[in-house]
């Protein structure tokens, strides 16, 4: 049921998650070079001879899994309890993405000897996706309560 409001919330959360894959989360500036953090890891923006500095596999996995869970969750409309559990798990994963990007910001400052860091606009996306997943979960719970109340009447 694509027309339900929680499906729209999950679709927007999926789009936020996918946009995080294509943008830099953090930009680092040091005296020698500029670096960025995206789903591939830390990489040098200015020095093309050394494109990748450090890989961040855990962040990459989380950034791929969270939009995938939201997308799969849209099509599980007949299994509302599974949808509720997936929304709750995705909220936890999205909060983990936020914490991990913040952690890599701290580690990147030390490791790259950067003088400054700038968080991108995409740092808001995991929090917005978590809020959208919560709203979708609340809508699914209301649907489940409505169905149970209809079963009581019969």
Protein Blocks (a to p, Z undefined) as FASTA:
>chain_A
ZZbmklmmmmmmmmmmmmmmmpcfbdcddfkbccdddfkbccdfklmmlmblbdcfklmm
mmmmmmmmmmmmmmmmmlmmlmmmmmmmmmmmmmmmmmmmmmmmmmmmmmnopabdcddf
klmmmmmmmmmmmmmmmmmmmmmmmmmmmmmmZZ
